[in-house]
Amino acid sequence: QLQESGGGSVQSGGSLKLSCAASGYTYRRYCMGWFRQAPGKEREGVAGIDSAGSTSYADSVKGRFTISQDNAKNTLYLQMNSLKPEDTAMYYCAATTWVAQCSRVVGNPPYRFLEVWGQGTQVTVSS
């Protein structure tokens, strides 16, 4: 089970840090990612990280967002800086044991290789 938190409303240029707490999902090798979906748009991958610590980012967030994990706390994070109105969306975390598919987190949908999803946390960025 995955539970996101940390969403909210900020002004353009602001920062937020999202958290995704994983319970009952403890595997030695895994891939986790952050996704977002704005109203009327497809879900898109934002950033991914695997159990070895390799990361990937969508071009739209490179240099602004940082994905990280705390294995001791079974928690995934997404630090979002220099937020823009176009970052407004519901943000979801997801996980899979298909580590070989991890680079597809920031590829095009569908994301059927993801095995478990959180409920999402809303991020709203005003101009």
N, C-alpha and C positions, 0 to 999 in steps of 0.2 A: 504494500500500500504506500502511495506517495501523497504527501500533503504539502502544498505550496503555501507560502506566506510572504509578507513584505510588500505587497502591491500597495498602490495609493495614487494620489494625485500630486503632481509636481509641475512646476513651470519649466518651460523650455530652458535647457542648459543645466537643469538640476540632476540629482542622482537618486537612485534607489538601489537597494540590495535585496534581491529575492532569495528565499530559502526553500528548499525542498527536502523535507524529512522523510526518510525511507524506513518503513517498519515491515518486518517480515520479508524483506527483499535483501538478503545478504548472500552475495555470491563472490567468489574469489575473482572471477573475470566477468566484467560487465561493461556496458556502454550506457551512458546517461546523457540526456540532452534537454535543452530548453527550446520550446516552440512558442509561437504566438499566432493568434488569429484575431484579425480586426473584423468588424461587422461587414458582411458582404464580400469578404476576401477568403482565399484559401489559407489553411494553416501552413505556416512556414517554419522551417528550422532556423534557429538563431545561433545556437552553439552546442557543441558536443564535447564529451570527455570520456575517455575509457579508463579502465582500472589501472593502466600503466601510466596514466596522467597525460596522454596525448590529447591535444585539444584541436578543435576546428571551429571556425566562425563563418557566418554568412558575411558577404562583402558589405552589406548595409550596416553592420555593427562592428566591424573590425576597427580596433583602436579606441573604441568607446565602451564595449562590454567585455567583461572577463568572467569566464566560467571557472569554478574551483570546487573542491570537495574536501570534506573533513571526514575521513574514514572512521575515526574514533566516535564521531557523532552520527555517522550514517546520514550525512546531510550534504546536499548539493547546493551551490550558491550561484547567483548571477549578479555580479556588480555592474550596474548600468550607470555610466557617466555621460555627460553632455547629451542628455535626452532631448529628443526632438518630437514635435507633435505626431509625426508619422510612426513613432514607436508606440503610440497608443494602441493597446490590444489586450486581450486576455492572454496571459502567459501560463503555459503548462510545462511541467516537467514530465519526463517519460524515461523508461529504462528497458533494457533488453540484455539478454545473455549472448546475443549474436554480435560479438565484438567485431567480427570481420565486416559487419555492416555499418560500423560507427561513422565512417566518413559520409554516409548517406544522410546523417542527421541534418546536415546543411545543404542537402540536395533537394530535388523536387519531390513533392508528394506523389504517391501515397507513402505512408510511413508504417506499413503493415508489419515491419520487422520489430517495431516497438511492442513489448509484451504487456506493459502496465503504464497507465497514465494517471496523473493527479487530476484534481477537479478544477484547477486553474486559480489564478489571482489576477485581478484587474489592475492594469497600469494605464493611467491617463496623464498625458502631457499637454499642458495648455501653452499657447503661444503668448 
